[in-house]
Structures are given as C-alpha cells and as structure tokens.
Amino acid sequence: MSDTKILAAYAAGLSYSEIPAPVIERMKDCLLDSLGAAIYGVGLPWSVILVDYVRRYGRGGKSSIFGRRYQKVHAPLAALANGALTHSFELDNVRQPGAGVHAGATLVPAGFAVAEEFGASGMELLTALVAGCEVMFRIGHACRETSEKLGFHAPGLTGPLGAAATAGRIMRLNADQMAHAFGIAASLASGILAFVKSGSGGMVKRLHLGRASEGGVLAASLAREGFTGPQTVLEGQFGFLQVFSREPDLARLTRALGEEYEVMNICMKRFPCHIFAQAPIQAVQELRAEHSFSGAEVTEITIAGAEKLVTHHDIPEPNDVMMAQYSVPFSVALSLYQDPKDPRSFSEASLKDAEILSLSRKVRLILDTASRQTEGYLGAQVTVRLSNGQELFREVKTFKGSPAHPLSRAEVGEKFLALSGGMGAQVAERILRRVENLAAEKNVADLFA
C-alpha cells in the first residue's frame, strides 16, 4: 500500500476512543489558541478586506466567521476567512521542531466550517483535528525543511492536505475517498515567499493559510462526490514531496503512526511575531530582568541560530507591520521598548519609532553552525553588549510555549481572553469553558450560538 493510502486510511478510520487523553487536551489548547488569534484579527485592515469578500460571495451557508456574530457563510469560504484570520497577526501555533505547518490556521478553520455545515459533535471535530494534524505534520516533517529554501511558503503547501484530512474525517470519507482528497489537495498547494525579499505586499502571507484551509474543504467535498486525484500523490513521481522539497525522507510519513502523536509537537507563541523571534525575545527579556538595562544602553545584539534565521528573517528596516513581525532584528528591538506580548505593540507607529529602528539596525544575525545538527532548530544564542562595556549572554534552546515547555491550560486561557476581549468578557469566557468541554457538545454549531 502506498504511503498516501496508509495516511488516508488512518485519517478515515481514526476514532475518538483510541486517542490518548493528553493528545485531546493539547488539541483543545490548539483550538482555543487559534480561536483567540482569529477573533483578535477580525478587525485588521487585511482581514476586513477578506471578510467582506467572503460575505459577498458566501452568503446562505451554515458556517461561522470567527469573531463576527450572526454571520453565516458556506463552508469553503468560512474556511478561507477563518484561516486568514487565524494567521492575520502572527499569533497562531506551529510545530516544533519546525516543519512548515500551522495546525491552528489550517485545520481549525476547515474543521469548524465543515462541522457546522454537517452538524458534527465536539467529539467528531476533535477526532478530525487530530487526524488532520497527524497527516499534515508528518508530510511537513518529511519535507525536511527544504520547501522554503526553494522559495515556497511551506504552510500554504502542507495546509490543503491537512485540511482535507480534517474535513474528510467529518464528512466520513472512506479510505479510498480520503486518498483521492489528498490527491486533489496536493494540486491546490500554493504560496511563495516573494514578500520576504520584495519588502512589500506582506498581506498576501495571511491569505496563504486561508487558501490552504479552503483548499482542503474543496478537496474533501469533491472526493465525497466521486472526483478523483492521484493516490500516490505524496511519494510518487512528480508528487508532492518530489516537487516541493529536496531529498525528502519518505519514512517519516508513516513512522510510528498511531503510536507517537504529532499533536504533542504543537508549539504556541507568547509573542505576536515569527516563530524564529520567540527564543531571541525570551533570551533578551530574561537578561533584562536580571541586569536591568534599557534599549538605549544597548550598543549591539548578536543572535546566533539556524540557517533560515539568517537567510529569511534578517530585515532590520521593515516596510510594513507584517514584515516587522517577520523580522527578528525588529521584533527583538521592539521588545526592549514595548510589551512584546501585546499585539498592539506591532503598529505603524512602531515602524516609525526612531529608537526601535536604531536598535534594530544594531542586531546582527549569524549562523550557529552547531544548529545544522538539529533539524527544525528554533533556539538562539544571544549576546547583548552595553554602553558600559558589559557583555551579557543567554542561550534559549526551547522557549516557553514549545513542546518541551508548553503553555498550561490556564496560560492558554489567559491568552485567549486577552485576544478575544473585543467580544465582551462574558462571551469570551463562555466560549473558553465550552471549548474546555468540547467533547460534550452535541452540535458544534451551538458553540457560537
């Protein structure tokens, strides 16, 4: 049996009863984290454009737009909107070690959209989300972090496949239909990193995750009606791994499937910026807490990390907010002048702040050659030099929020309530409690009633 079919059979056949309790709890955390990110992002300029588009063309459906009460649209367009909303401000979760996958911004939007349309229960939704995560994370891991070296935005590639597994599980596709859904979804993979080097057009990055979620819903829906796709689409000639990666590791697709759960590799952010900035910011904040220095006293910051840190995130003078969040120098500099946990810190005003920009230019990114021995490495070695001649050093290998040091349910809840405050404290608190007890929900559509 092909690897594609093995993964398809797993996703189609997974049952709630066989999923370990810690995996279910981590998936609830992922779901809550994702909802908070989407609700916060619903009023941002790029989100408003997308939501207006979705409302215009999607009316008449049963699926919710996160953060917009009483507005229902058809499932594919709900997935489009909610995927973009979840990724709208760099608040959503990823995998560690890195693999170019975003569980929250692809699986959760697709899962909710289809669950509402089909009247699925909380147990069905959780099962589908776990199935999608196990499929998508393994595909990303098999790519060996090479997709973005080729210039692709990896979550836009892996996302349709994970979303297809999630949506297909809720639609109750059989193994054969699920394999066809994967075959269709792989042809819907898209997203390039042109915005990184052009210095403009960062809004499109948010769209990549929405399109990935939408693509998964489309693929599963077509497969359900008998539409076909190549059933060796992952490992075959001209297949996903051959086209979108270099020297993929095919064994990772099915290794320990059903025994070791990729869900436990979900990594959550404390700071609203790229995952590569999390460890450097934590290191700088820890040093400042110990030595009580200000941004004005810093003459240079050197950050040693993985190759991608240097090749993709060395943007000392970003031109827009998205690029600021993608920039490690700017994000680290901002953390010494404003609260790095507060999304409002990343603003047009911050982009023009002379002190933040001056310090951003003093941040130097270099390759930690030892990091090449650890695939998916997201840690950092940080050296801060002060005007009094003092030199401070801190290494953060696994930051708070990573699988080695996960956020507690209380910390995830605190983040959710902070991000969703615009809905009103009572509404936000009610959603939080219902997500915590999601398995008891008879119909997921009631969650947003």
DOZA-996206 format. One record per residue (C-alpha): residue in three letters; x, y, z. Coordinates in steps of 0.02 Angstrom, whole numbers, plus 50000, padded with zeros to 5 digits. Each point is the difference from the previous one (the first is absolute). Example, Ala and Ser with C-alpha at 12.3 -4.5 7.8 and 13.67 -1.06 7.14 Angstrom:
<sites>
+-----+-------+-------+-------+
!   r !     x !     y !     z !
+-----+-------+-------+-------+
! ALA ! 50615 ! 49775 ! 50390 !
! SER ! 50069 ! 50172 ! 49967 !
+-----+-------+-------+-------+
</sites>
This chain:
<sites>
+-----+-------+-------+-------+
!   r !     x !     y !     z !
+-----+-------+-------+-------+
! MET ! 50000 ! 50000 ! 50000 !
! SER ! 50065 ! 50174 ! 49957 !
! ASP ! 50044 ! 50122 ! 50137 !
! THR ! 49861 ! 50113 ! 49938 !
! LYS ! 49874 ! 49860 ! 50023 !
! ILE ! 50068 ! 49954 ! 50172 !
! LEU ! 49977 ! 50178 ! 50062 !
! ALA ! 49829 ! 50009 ! 49917 !
! ALA ! 49942 ! 49840 ! 50084 !
! TYR ! 50062 ! 50065 ! 50167 !
! ALA ! 49910 ! 50166 ! 49983 !
! ALA ! 49838 ! 49918 ! 49942 !
! GLY ! 50001 ! 49867 ! 50136 !
! LEU ! 50058 ! 50095 ! 50154 !
! SER ! 49877 ! 49994 ! 50145 !
! TYR ! 49987 ! 50111 ! 50152 !
! SER ! 50017 ! 49855 ! 50121 !
! GLU ! 50174 ! 49953 ! 49940 !
! ILE ! 50075 ! 50175 ! 50023 !
! PRO ! 50095 ! 50019 ! 50165 !
! ALA ! 49930 ! 50129 ! 50121 !
! PRO ! 50157 ! 50112 ! 49997 !
! VAL ! 49984 ! 50012 ! 49810 !
! ILE ! 49819 ! 50055 ! 50014 !
! GLU ! 50047 ! 50131 ! 50129 !
! ARG ! 50141 ! 50069 ! 49893 !
! MET ! 49883 ! 50011 ! 49851 !
! LYS ! 49876 ! 50099 ! 50107 !
! ASP ! 50141 ! 50119 ! 50042 !
! CYS ! 50040 ! 50017 ! 49815 !
! LEU ! 49819 ! 50033 ! 49960 !
! LEU ! 49980 ! 50132 ! 50136 !
! ASP ! 50164 ! 50082 ! 49951 !
! SER ! 49942 ! 50007 ! 49819 !
! LEU ! 49830 ! 50073 ! 50040 !
! GLY ! 50082 ! 50139 ! 50102 !
! ALA ! 50118 ! 50043 ! 49858 !
! ALA ! 49856 ! 50008 ! 49875 !
! ILE ! 49886 ! 50103 ! 50110 !
! TYR ! 50138 ! 50125 ! 50032 !
! GLY ! 50037 ! 50014 ! 49814 !
! VAL ! 49823 ! 50025 ! 49936 !
! GLY ! 50009 ! 50190 ! 50000 !
! LEU ! 50172 ! 50020 ! 49920 !
! PRO ! 50003 ! 50086 ! 49829 !
! TRP ! 50050 ! 49847 ! 49900 !
! SER ! 49874 ! 49894 ! 50094 !
! VAL ! 49859 ! 50121 ! 49964 !
! ILE ! 50036 ! 49988 ! 49813 !
! LEU ! 49993 ! 49810 ! 50004 !
! VAL ! 49847 ! 49991 ! 50112 !
! ASP ! 49907 ! 50121 ! 49885 !
! TYR ! 50045 ! 49889 ! 49852 !
! VAL ! 49940 ! 49844 ! 50092 !
! ARG ! 49837 ! 50081 ! 50053 !
! ARG ! 49968 ! 50060 ! 49823 !
! TYR ! 50021 ! 49829 ! 49918 !
! GLY ! 49963 ! 49878 ! 50141 !
! ARG ! 49830 ! 50048 ! 50068 !
! GLY ! 49872 ! 49865 ! 50033 !
! GLY ! 50109 ! 49872 ! 50087 !
! LYS ! 50006 ! 49932 ! 50177 !
! SER ! 50180 ! 50036 ! 50049 !
! SER ! 50060 ! 50142 ! 50112 !
! ILE ! 50129 ! 50135 ! 49972 !
! PHE ! 50100 ! 50003 ! 50162 !
! GLY ! 49972 ! 50161 ! 50096 !
! ARG ! 49851 ! 50052 ! 49893 !
! ARG ! 49840 ! 49953 ! 50090 !
! TYR ! 49845 ! 49952 ! 49902 !
! GLN ! 50093 ! 49993 ! 49833 !
! LYS ! 49991 ! 49831 ! 49913 !
! VAL ! 50078 ! 49953 ! 49833 !
! HIS ! 50033 ! 49841 ! 49901 !
! ALA ! 50134 ! 49886 ! 50072 !
! PRO ! 50141 ! 50026 ! 49872 !
! LEU ! 49990 ! 50189 ! 50018 !
! ALA ! 49989 ! 49988 ! 50190 !
! ALA ! 50160 ! 49898 ! 49994 !
! LEU ! 50081 ! 50131 ! 49889 !
! ALA ! 49954 ! 50143 ! 50115 !
! ASN ! 50041 ! 49911 ! 50163 !
! GLY ! 50166 ! 49933 ! 49939 !
! ALA ! 50054 ! 50175 ! 49953 !
! LEU ! 49931 ! 50071 ! 50163 !
! THR ! 50094 ! 49872 ! 50105 !
! HIS ! 50162 ! 50043 ! 49911 !
! SER ! 49960 ! 50185 ! 49990 !
! PHE ! 50122 ! 50060 ! 50134 !
! GLU ! 50132 ! 49866 ! 50030 !
! LEU ! 49910 ! 49935 ! 50154 !
! ASP ! 49963 ! 49823 ! 49939 !
! ASN ! 50087 ! 49838 ! 50046 !
! VAL ! 50126 ! 49897 ! 49902 !
! ARG ! 50102 ! 49840 ! 50022 !
! GLN ! 50164 ! 49981 ! 50091 !
! PRO ! 50118 ! 49940 ! 49933 !
! GLY ! 49953 ! 50111 ! 49855 !
! ALA ! 49918 ! 49916 ! 49850 !
! GLY ! 49906 ! 50137 ! 49908 !
! VAL ! 49830 ! 49958 ! 50074 !
! HIS ! 49869 ! 50103 ! 50091 !
! ALA ! 49870 ! 49892 ! 50087 !
! GLY ! 49893 ! 50143 ! 50062 !
! ALA ! 49987 ! 50101 ! 49840 !
! THR ! 49961 ! 49854 ! 49884 !
! LEU ! 49918 ! 49858 ! 50095 !
! VAL ! 49892 ! 50097 ! 50123 !
! PRO ! 49917 ! 50111 ! 49867 !
! ALA ! 49966 ! 49852 ! 49885 !
! GLY ! 49939 ! 49892 ! 50144 !
! PHE ! 49881 ! 50129 ! 50071 !
! ALA ! 49931 ! 50050 ! 49831 !
! VAL ! 49956 ! 49821 ! 49951 !
! ALA ! 49945 ! 49950 ! 50176 !
! GLU ! 49873 ! 50142 ! 50002 !
! GLU ! 49937 ! 49954 ! 49827 !
! PHE ! 49980 ! 49816 ! 50043 !
! GLY ! 49940 ! 50022 ! 50179 !
! ALA ! 50148 ! 49903 ! 50069 !
! SER ! 50029 ! 49974 ! 50185 !
! GLY ! 50146 ! 50061 ! 50104 !
! MET ! 50073 ! 49824 ! 50003 !
! GLU ! 49993 ! 49990 ! 49811 !
! LEU ! 50085 ! 50167 ! 49982 !
! LEU ! 50140 ! 49956 ! 50121 !
! THR ! 50028 ! 49833 ! 49913 !
! ALA ! 50008 ! 50085 ! 49831 !
! LEU ! 50123 ! 50131 ! 50063 !
! VAL ! 50115 ! 49866 ! 50069 !
! ALA ! 49990 ! 49904 ! 49835 !
! GLY ! 50043 ! 50155 ! 49902 !
! CYS ! 50145 ! 50043 ! 50114 !
! GLU ! 50075 ! 49826 ! 49991 !
! VAL ! 49993 ! 50004 ! 49809 !
! MET ! 50059 ! 50178 ! 49973 !
! PHE ! 50141 ! 50002 ! 50127 !
! ARG ! 50072 ! 49839 ! 49928 !
! ILE ! 49996 ! 50070 ! 49823 !
! GLY ! 50087 ! 50160 ! 50056 !
! HIS ! 50128 ! 49900 ! 50099 !
! ALA ! 50036 ! 49891 ! 49847 !
! CYS ! 50043 ! 50157 ! 49901 !
! ARG ! 50149 ! 50026 ! 50117 !
! GLU ! 49977 ! 50189 ! 50006 !
! THR ! 50053 ! 50022 ! 49819 !
! SER ! 49840 ! 50071 ! 49922 !
! GLU ! 50039 ! 50178 ! 50056 !
! LYS ! 50179 ! 49986 ! 49936 !
! LEU ! 49917 ! 49981 ! 49830 !
! GLY ! 49898 ! 50158 ! 50029 !
! PHE ! 49832 ! 49923 ! 50048 !
! HIS ! 49902 ! 50050 ! 50154 !
! ALA ! 49991 ! 49826 ! 50075 !
! PRO ! 49834 ! 50014 ! 50097 !
! GLY ! 49913 ! 50044 ! 49837 !
! LEU ! 50062 ! 49835 ! 49930 !
! THR ! 49968 ! 49881 ! 50144 !
! GLY ! 49841 ! 50085 ! 50057 !
! PRO ! 49879 ! 49937 ! 49866 !
! LEU ! 50049 ! 49820 ! 50038 !
! GLY ! 49973 ! 50018 ! 50187 !
! ALA ! 49839 ! 50095 ! 49975 !
! ALA ! 49939 ! 49865 ! 49879 !
! ALA ! 50032 ! 49867 ! 50132 !
! THR ! 49905 ! 50101 ! 50131 !
! ALA ! 49855 ! 50044 ! 49887 !
! GLY ! 49994 ! 49826 ! 49926 !
! ARG ! 49992 ! 49917 ! 50170 !
! ILE ! 49848 ! 50107 ! 50047 !
! MET ! 49920 ! 49959 ! 49832 !
! ARG ! 50033 ! 49815 ! 50039 !
! LEU ! 50099 ! 49965 ! 49843 !
! ASN ! 50058 ! 49821 ! 49983 !
! ALA ! 50185 ! 49961 ! 49977 !
! ASP ! 49989 ! 50000 ! 49810 !
! GLN ! 49909 ! 50167 ! 49996 !
! MET ! 50125 ! 50073 ! 50123 !
! ALA ! 50146 ! 49950 ! 49890 !
! HIS ! 49915 ! 50087 ! 49854 !
! ALA ! 49974 ! 50153 ! 50110 !
! PHE ! 50188 ! 50003 ! 50034 !
! GLY ! 50032 ! 49982 ! 49813 !
! ILE ! 49889 ! 50151 ! 49966 !
! ALA ! 50066 ! 50103 ! 50146 !
! ALA ! 50181 ! 49984 ! 49945 !
! SER ! 49957 ! 50089 ! 49837 !
! LEU ! 49925 ! 50143 ! 50101 !
! ALA ! 50163 ! 50031 ! 50095 !
! SER ! 50063 ! 50177 ! 49976 !
! GLY ! 50093 ! 50146 ! 50076 !
! ILE ! 50168 ! 50080 ! 49962 !
! LEU ! 50118 ! 50104 ! 50106 !
! ALA ! 50018 ! 50146 ! 49881 !
! PHE ! 49944 ! 50119 ! 50137 !
! VAL ! 50156 ! 49959 ! 50101 !
! LYS ! 50121 ! 50070 ! 49871 !
! SER ! 49890 ! 50133 ! 49920 !
! GLY ! 49973 ! 50092 ! 50164 !
! SER ! 49817 ! 50029 ! 49960 !
! GLY ! 49835 ! 49911 ! 49975 !
! GLY ! 50001 ! 49912 ! 50167 !
! MET ! 49810 ! 49986 ! 50006 !
! VAL ! 50010 ! 49852 ! 49880 !
! LYS ! 50086 ! 49895 ! 50135 !
! ARG ! 49836 ! 49998 ! 50097 !
! LEU ! 49906 ! 49940 ! 49846 !
! HIS ! 50110 ! 49846 ! 49979 !
! LEU ! 49928 ! 49917 ! 50155 !
! GLY ! 49821 ! 50044 ! 49955 !
! ARG ! 50021 ! 49926 ! 49828 !
! ALA ! 50078 ! 49844 ! 50075 !
! SER ! 49850 ! 49972 ! 50113 !
! GLU ! 49877 ! 50039 ! 49861 !
! GLY ! 50094 ! 49881 ! 49884 !
! GLY ! 49983 ! 49857 ! 50123 !
! VAL ! 49813 ! 50024 ! 50011 !
! LEU ! 49987 ! 50006 ! 49811 !
! ALA ! 50105 ! 49842 ! 49980 !
! ALA ! 49900 ! 49900 ! 50127 !
! SER ! 49834 ! 50060 ! 49929 !
! LEU ! 50046 ! 49950 ! 49823 !
! ALA ! 50068 ! 49830 ! 50055 !
! ARG ! 49837 ! 49968 ! 50092 !
! GLU ! 49907 ! 50020 ! 49835 !
! GLY ! 50116 ! 49883 ! 49905 !
! PHE ! 50131 ! 50122 ! 49933 !
! THR ! 50170 ! 49916 ! 49989 !
! GLY ! 50182 ! 50045 ! 50025 !
! PRO ! 50164 ! 49901 ! 49993 !
! GLN ! 50008 ! 49878 ! 50145 !
! THR ! 50190 ! 50002 ! 50009 !
! VAL ! 50002 ! 50189 ! 50005 !
! LEU ! 50121 ! 50012 ! 50146 !
! GLU ! 50138 ! 49879 ! 49952 !
! GLY ! 49975 ! 49974 ! 49813 !
! GLN ! 50095 ! 50074 ! 49853 !
! PHE ! 49956 ! 50185 ! 49982 !
! GLY ! 49909 ! 49980 ! 50165 !
! PHE ! 49994 ! 50122 ! 50145 !
! LEU ! 50164 ! 49955 ! 50083 !
! GLN ! 50097 ! 49991 ! 49838 !
! VAL ! 49935 ! 50167 ! 49938 !
! PHE ! 50000 ! 50103 ! 50160 !
! SER ! 50154 ! 49938 ! 50094 !
! ARG ! 50179 ! 49942 ! 49982 !
! GLU ! 50051 ! 49824 ! 50051 !
! PRO ! 49842 ! 49962 ! 50098 !
! ASP ! 49996 ! 49865 ! 50133 !
! LEU ! 49854 ! 49890 ! 49950 !
! ALA ! 50013 ! 49892 ! 50156 !
! ARG ! 49938 ! 50147 ! 50104 !
! LEU ! 49830 ! 49993 ! 49918 !
! THR ! 49946 ! 49845 ! 50094 !
! ARG ! 50130 ! 49973 ! 50137 !
! ALA ! 49915 ! 49957 ! 50167 !
! LEU ! 49831 ! 50050 ! 49927 !
! GLY ! 49869 ! 49975 ! 50133 !
! GLU ! 50132 ! 49974 ! 50134 !
! GLU ! 50093 ! 50166 ! 50012 !
! TYR ! 49884 ! 50149 ! 49981 !
! GLU ! 50060 ! 50151 ! 49903 !
! VAL ! 49869 ! 50104 ! 50091 !
! MET ! 50119 ! 50004 ! 50147 !
! ASN ! 50123 ! 50098 ! 49891 !
! ILE ! 49882 ! 50149 ! 49987 !
! CYS ! 50092 ! 50158 ! 50051 !
! MET ! 49911 ! 50158 ! 50058 !
! LYS ! 50062 ! 50178 ! 49994 !
! ARG ! 50008 ! 50124 ! 50142 !
! PHE ! 50055 ! 50143 ! 49888 !
! PRO ! 49905 ! 50055 ! 49841 !
! CYS ! 50145 ! 49979 ! 49880 !
! HIS ! 50084 ! 49863 ! 49900 !
! ILE ! 50046 ! 49840 ! 50090 !
! PHE ! 50186 ! 50034 ! 49971 !
! ALA ! 49986 ! 50156 ! 50108 !
! GLN ! 49927 ! 49910 ! 50152 !
! ALA ! 50164 ! 49933 ! 50072 !
! PRO ! 50100 ! 50162 ! 49971 !
! ILE ! 49864 ! 50106 ! 50082 !
! GLN ! 49990 ! 49883 ! 50149 !
! ALA ! 50190 ! 50006 ! 50018 !
! VAL ! 50005 ! 50190 ! 49995 !
! GLN ! 49856 ! 50015 ! 50122 !
! GLU ! 50084 ! 49881 ! 50123 !
! LEU ! 50164 ! 50097 ! 49988 !
! ARG ! 49911 ! 50165 ! 50028 !
! ALA ! 49909 ! 49929 ! 50152 !
! GLU ! 50167 ! 49949 ! 50075 !
! HIS ! 50104 ! 50154 ! 49955 !
! SER ! 49873 ! 50143 ! 49986 !
! PHE ! 50062 ! 50082 ! 49840 !
! SER ! 49900 ! 50105 ! 49876 !
! GLY ! 49996 ! 49998 ! 49812 !
! ALA ! 50097 ! 50164 ! 49996 !
! GLU ! 50146 ! 49916 ! 50090 !
! VAL ! 50019 ! 49863 ! 49868 !
! THR ! 50140 ! 50024 ! 49873 !
! GLU ! 49982 ! 49833 ! 49911 !
! ILE ! 49902 ! 49837 ! 50008 !
! THR ! 50066 ! 49844 ! 49914 !
! ILE ! 49882 ! 49854 ! 49973 !
! ALA ! 50067 ! 49832 ! 49944 !
! GLY ! 49875 ! 49875 ! 49936 !
! ALA ! 49945 ! 49889 ! 49857 !
! GLU ! 50037 ! 50034 ! 49817 !
! LYS ! 49822 ! 50056 ! 49963 !
! LEU ! 50010 ! 50129 ! 50139 !
! VAL ! 50139 ! 50085 ! 49901 !
! THR ! 49937 ! 49974 ! 49822 !
! HIS ! 49816 ! 50043 ! 50026 !
! HIS ! 49982 ! 50110 ! 50153 !
! ASP ! 50141 ! 50128 ! 49994 !
! ILE ! 49892 ! 50152 ! 49962 !
! PRO ! 50065 ! 50147 ! 50105 !
! GLU ! 49887 ! 50132 ! 49920 !
! PRO ! 49830 ! 49922 ! 49959 !
! ASN ! 49878 ! 50099 ! 49893 !
! ASP ! 49836 ! 49936 ! 50071 !
! VAL ! 49931 ! 49918 ! 50157 !
! MET ! 50005 ! 49824 ! 49927 !
! MET ! 50183 ! 50018 ! 49955 !
! ALA ! 50033 ! 50070 ! 50174 !
! GLN ! 49927 ! 49842 ! 50075 !
! TYR ! 50102 ! 49894 ! 49878 !
! SER ! 50159 ! 50096 ! 50044 !
! VAL ! 50101 ! 49931 ! 50146 !
! PRO ! 50106 ! 50158 ! 50022 !
! PHE ! 49847 ! 50113 ! 50008 !
! SER ! 49901 ! 49883 ! 50114 !
! VAL ! 50145 ! 49986 ! 50122 !
! ALA ! 50030 ! 50188 ! 49998 !
! LEU ! 49816 ! 50035 ! 50028 !
! SER ! 50001 ! 49884 ! 50151 !
! LEU ! 50118 ! 50119 ! 50090 !
! TYR ! 49885 ! 50150 ! 49977 !
! GLN ! 49824 ! 49928 ! 50005 !
! ASP ! 49907 ! 49849 ! 50069 !
! PRO ! 50043 ! 49859 ! 49878 !
! LYS ! 49847 ! 49899 ! 50055 !
! ASP ! 49878 ! 50138 ! 49951 !
! PRO ! 49951 ! 49989 ! 49816 !
! ARG ! 49968 ! 50187 ! 50000 !
! SER ! 50188 ! 50027 ! 50020 !
! PHE ! 50022 ! 49951 ! 49818 !
! SER ! 49926 ! 50154 ! 49916 !
! GLU ! 50030 ! 50132 ! 49869 !
! ALA ! 50062 ! 50113 ! 50139 !
! SER ! 50130 ! 49871 ! 50052 !
! LEU ! 50061 ! 49987 ! 49820 !
! LYS ! 50043 ! 50186 ! 50008 !
! ASP ! 50070 ! 50000 ! 50176 !
! ALA ! 50178 ! 50067 ! 49985 !
! GLU ! 50062 ! 49911 ! 50157 !
! ILE ! 49933 ! 49830 ! 49948 !
! LEU ! 50069 ! 50018 ! 49823 !
! SER ! 50169 ! 50056 ! 50064 !
! LEU ! 50014 ! 49846 ! 50111 !
! SER ! 49934 ! 49886 ! 49862 !
! ARG ! 50148 ! 50053 ! 49892 !
! LYS ! 50116 ! 49946 ! 50141 !
! VAL ! 49935 ! 49821 ! 50003 !
! ARG ! 50113 ! 49879 ! 49908 !
! LEU ! 49943 ! 49826 ! 49948 !
! ILE ! 50132 ! 49865 ! 49977 !
! LEU ! 49997 ! 49814 ! 49967 !
! ASP ! 50023 ! 49884 ! 50147 !
! THR ! 50088 ! 49860 ! 49907 !
! ALA ! 49954 ! 49874 ! 50135 !
! SER ! 49815 ! 50030 ! 49961 !
! ARG ! 50024 ! 49908 ! 49836 !
! GLN ! 50007 ! 49840 ! 50102 !
! THR ! 49823 ! 50032 ! 50065 !
! GLU ! 49867 ! 50003 ! 49865 !
! GLY ! 49862 ! 50125 ! 50033 !
! TYR ! 50102 ! 50092 ! 50131 !
! LEU ! 49913 ! 50156 ! 50066 !
! GLY ! 50116 ! 50046 ! 50143 !
! ALA ! 50124 ! 50143 ! 50009 !
! GLN ! 50160 ! 50057 ! 50082 !
! VAL ! 49987 ! 50185 ! 50042 !
! THR ! 50141 ! 50119 ! 50047 !
! VAL ! 49955 ! 50176 ! 50057 !
! ARG ! 50135 ! 50133 ! 50010 !
! LEU ! 49969 ! 50154 ! 50106 !
! SER ! 50072 ! 50175 ! 49992 !
! ASN ! 50092 ! 49972 ! 50166 !
! GLY ! 50101 ! 49861 ! 49918 !
! GLN ! 49902 ! 49859 ! 50081 !
! GLU ! 49964 ! 49847 ! 49893 !
! LEU ! 49852 ! 49887 ! 50044 !
! PHE ! 49964 ! 49828 ! 49930 !
! ARG ! 49848 ! 49886 ! 50003 !
! GLU ! 49959 ! 49843 ! 49903 !
! VAL ! 49819 ! 49944 ! 49980 !
! LYS ! 49986 ! 49830 ! 49920 !
! THR ! 49815 ! 49970 ! 50034 !
! PHE ! 49893 ! 50152 ! 50037 !
! LYS ! 49841 ! 50012 ! 50102 !
! GLY ! 49856 ! 49938 ! 49892 !
! SER ! 50105 ! 49866 ! 49915 !
! PRO ! 49958 ! 49815 ! 50027 !
! ALA ! 50140 ! 49986 ! 50128 !
! HIS ! 49927 ! 50146 ! 50100 !
! PRO ! 49817 ! 50010 ! 49947 !
! LEU ! 49878 ! 50133 ! 50055 !
! SER ! 49883 ! 49938 ! 50134 !
! ARG ! 49812 ! 49999 ! 49970 !
! ALA ! 49989 ! 50152 ! 50114 !
! GLU ! 50131 ! 50091 ! 49896 !
! VAL ! 49913 ! 49954 ! 49837 !
! GLY ! 49837 ! 50061 ! 50075 !
! GLU ! 50081 ! 50162 ! 50056 !
! LYS ! 50064 ! 50030 ! 49824 !
! PHE ! 49829 ! 49960 ! 49926 !
! LEU ! 49908 ! 50120 ! 50116 !
! ALA ! 50126 ! 50139 ! 49965 !
! LEU ! 49980 ! 49979 ! 49811 !
! SER ! 49811 ! 49978 ! 49997 !
! GLY ! 49955 ! 50143 ! 50116 !
! GLY ! 49916 ! 50093 ! 49859 !
! MET ! 49858 ! 49875 ! 50005 !
! GLY ! 49963 ! 50044 ! 50180 !
! ALA ! 50065 ! 49911 ! 50154 !
! GLN ! 49845 ! 49893 ! 50027 !
! VAL ! 49995 ! 49937 ! 49821 !
! ALA ! 50186 ! 49962 ! 49999 !
! GLU ! 49990 ! 49909 ! 50166 !
! ARG ! 49852 ! 49896 ! 49940 !
! ILE ! 50093 ! 49945 ! 49842 !
! LEU ! 50154 ! 49956 ! 50103 !
! ARG ! 49900 ! 49887 ! 50117 !
! ARG ! 49908 ! 49916 ! 49858 !
! VAL ! 50163 ! 49964 ! 49907 !
! GLU ! 50069 ! 49923 ! 50160 !
! ASN ! 49848 ! 49885 ! 50000 !
! LEU ! 49991 ! 49981 ! 49811 !
! ALA ! 49979 ! 49812 ! 50003 !
! ALA ! 49830 ! 50024 ! 50084 !
! GLU ! 49934 ! 50112 ! 49860 !
! LYS ! 49866 ! 49911 ! 49899 !
! ASN ! 50010 ! 50125 ! 49858 !
! VAL ! 50151 ! 50111 ! 49973 !
! ALA ! 49888 ! 50131 ! 49920 !
! ASP ! 49930 ! 50038 ! 50173 !
! LEU ! 50171 ! 50062 ! 50057 !
! PHE ! 49973 ! 50167 ! 49912 !
! ALA ! 49814 ! 50011 ! 50026 !
+-----+-------+-------+-------+
</sites>
